[in-house]
Amino acid sequence: MQEIKRVLVVGATGAVGQEIVKALQQQAQITEIIVITRRAFTAQSAKIRNYIVDFDALDQHADYFNCDAVFCALGSTRQQAGSDANYIKIDHDYPLKIAQLAKQQGAQHFLMVSAYGAYTHSHFFYNRVKGQVEQALIALHFPQLTIIRPSILIRHRDDGRLVEKITAGIARYFPKQWRAVESQTVAAALVNALIQPQTPGLSIIENQHLFS
């Protein structure tokens, strides 16, 4: 596989996405970090190139996807999305379109933040959508595909998710399979998957793998 120098990050304004960008800035081999967002992203490094796009018209920005690897940390909740249809668009349709455009532009590695319990036939809507997008990404046959399935994320920001914060506090003490995990830990595992040599093909990082 080619050397990874130019990396695209989608979802960089989210908890995991922000940590991915921070971690990538520390990697000497990464010379350019492309960040596509709906709103302006505050760049803290000369490596970062921020492009504001309409996610419903990604085909119009195909040249932005000319990169060696892609990190996709897009994610919402049904409440934030406002409807099941909007949730599917954000968590399934956008990641798939991003992957298709990046593959066309020659990207070698796609790294996706999914979720614990992702399964195409899950009885739970959230897990079912995550499972469906995983399968769609696998069908694209990237030279390298890394999927990470974290449980409840521990976020260190005030985003109004009170119930989630309470749940995460309790879930710190769960068995590793379900234990709440720091956003920074998830990001570090993905960046490590990019930097460290791996066997080509599909790699899945389950929640329990994030704890030593």
N, C-alpha and C positions, 0 to 999 in steps of 0.2 A: 504494500500500500504506500501511496505517496506521503511525503512529510506534511503534517498538519500545520499550516501557518495562518490561514484566513478562516475565521470562524464566525458563524451567524448565531445570534441569540434572539429567540422570540419568547416574549413573556418576561422581559428583563425588569419590568416594574413590579413584578410579584415577589413574594418572599424568597422563593428558591431562585428565581431568575436574577435577582439582585446579587445573591451570593455567588451564582455562577460567574457573573461578570467580574466581580471582585477577584475570584480565584483565577480566572483567565488572565487578568492583568499581571499576575505574578509569574506567569509562565513565559520564560524567555523565548521559547520557540514560536509563540503566538505573536504575530506581527500586526494583525488587524482584527478587531472585533466589530462586526457589523451588528447593530442593534436596530431592529424595526419595531416601531411602536405606534400607538394611536396618538400619543401626545409626546411632547419633547422630553427627552431623557437627559438628565444632567450627567455629562461625561466627566469622569475624574482621571482620565488617561488620554494621552495623545493617540493611543492605539484605537480608540473607539470612534466609530462612524455611526451616527444616529440618523435614520431615515424614518420620517413620519408617513404612514401609509393608510390606505383604506383597506381593511382586511376583507371587505367584500369585493375588492377589485385587485387582488394580488397578481393576477396575470399581467396587469399593466406595469408591474415593477419587477419583472422577471430578472433583470440584470442585477438586482440587489442580492439574488440568491446564488451568485457566482462565488462559491466558497468551498473549502475543503471538508468542513464538518458543520453540523447544525445542532444546537441545543434548543429543544422545544419545551418550555415550561409554562405554556398557556394552561389556564385552568380557571374554572368558575364554580359557582354553586347554582342550583335551580333558583334560589332566592335572588341572587345577584343578576342572573341572566334574565329573569322575568317570565320565562316560559320554558317548557321542555324543548321547543323548537330552537330557541336561542341558545339553550345550554348545549344541544347537539352541535349547533353551528360552531360554538367556541371550542368545545372539547373534542370534537370529532372532525368536522369539516375543515376548519382552519388548519389544524395540524397536518391533516392529510394533503391539503393543497400545498402547504409549505414544503412538505416532503417531496411531493411530485415535482415542484419547481426546482428544488435543490438538486434532486436526482438528475433532472434534465440538464442542469448546469455543471454536473460532474462531481457533486459532493460524494465523499467516500464513506462518511460516518454520520449517522443520525442518532441523536441521543434524546430520549423522550421521558418526561416525568409523567408517569401513569399513577396508579394507586393500588394499595393493598386490596386484594379481592377482585381485581379486574378479571372478568370472565364473560364471554359473549352470550352465555345463556343464564346469567345471574338473574335472580328474582328481584334484585335491587337495580333500579334504573341507573344510578350513578355508576355502579360497577359494570353494568352491561354495556354502557356507552364506552367506558374505558377499555373493556375487552374488545369491543368492535373496532376501535381505532387501532389498537395493538395489532389485530389481525390484518387490517388494511395496510398498515405499515410493513408488516412482515411480507405481504404479497408484493411489495415494491422491489424486494430483493436488493437492498443496499449491500455493498461489500461488508459493511459493519453496521449493525443495529443494536443499540443498547437501550433497554427499557428498565426503568427503576420504578419500584412499586412501594412507595412509603406509606406508612399508616398515617395517623393524625400528625399534622405538622405543628411544631412549636414555633410560633412566630413572635419576633421581638419588635412589634410595631403596633400602633393603635389603629386598627382597621375596622373596629366596631364589631368584631366577631366574638361577642361575649360568651355565648354558649360553647363555641369551639375552644375558646381559651380555657374555660372551666373543664371541658372534657379532656383537653390536652394535659392539664394539670394532674388529673386523675390517672390518665393513660401513661404517665411517666413510669408507673409502677407495674404495668402489665407485663406479661411474658414478652420476650423479644419479638415474637411473631406479630403482635399487635401494639407494641409499645410506641408511644409518641416519640417523634424524632425531630431533632433540630433541623431547621431549613438549611443551615450551614453544612450539616453532616451530609444531607442529600446532595447538595451542590458539590461538595468535595468528592463524593463517591463518583459522580458523573464526570467531573473534570479528570479525576484519576483514570477513569475508564478510557478517556480520550488520549491521555498522555502515555500511559503504560501500554506496552505491546500486548496484543490480545490475539486470540484465534479468530480468524474472519468468521462472519456470520452473526447469528443472534446471541446476545447475552442478556440475561434477565437478573437484575439485582433485587432480591426480595428484602422486605423490611428487616428480617432477622440478621441479614448479612451486614447491616449498618452498625451493628454493635459487636465489639470485640469480646 
